[in-house]
Amino acid sequence: TWVKVSVAVDSGACESVADPQQIPNVECVEAEDSRNEEYFQSATGDPIPNLGGMVVPMITREHTLRAMQFTGAPVAKPLASVKRICMAGHTVVFDEEGSYLYNKLTGETNMLREELGNYMLDIYVPPSDWVKQQAANIEGFGWQQP
């Protein structure tokens, strides 16, 4: 089944992270960082283990097919790093009259919504069998099957 996931767009996050249990249908693949038991540091200073990498295929609220890389970590909610979003060719705008992500290559705008002081990106993650059927279409947006 399709899963709606709300991702907090976070200017303080060094990496985009999500708990693999919050994003079913997507495999979390062990990477060198996770094998070496590297940790992130939470806002409170507590260590957060790196569980590996995930490439999450998604449909945006604007009905476009995209993919985003996350690092698996036991976090309360998925966080999208503004730094990583910008490195991927986007501009991030936070504004009380409308916040959004702007793709500099395509001109696409993905709207964010505010929730309790956080700017949220709503995405829809497809079932894994749908991803296999659509892999050729997803590749055009940077998707590589693990």
Number of C-alpha atoms within 10 A of each C-alpha: 11 14 15 16 17 18 21 23 23 19 15 12 17 15 19 23 26 25 20 22 14 18 20 17 20 19 18 23 14 15 15 11 15 18 11 9 12 14 15 16 11 11 9 6 8 10 12 14 18 22 24 22 23 25 19 25 28 23 18 18 14 12 11 10 18 19 20 17 19 23 26 26 24 17 16 9 15 26 25 25 21 23 18 18 22 15 10 12 13 21 16 20 14 13 10 8 5 11 19 21 21 19 17 13 8 9 10 14 16 18 18 24 16 14 9 6 8 13 20 23 23 20 21 19 25 20 15 16 11 13 19 11 10 12 15 12 13 19 14 12 13 14 18 14 14 10
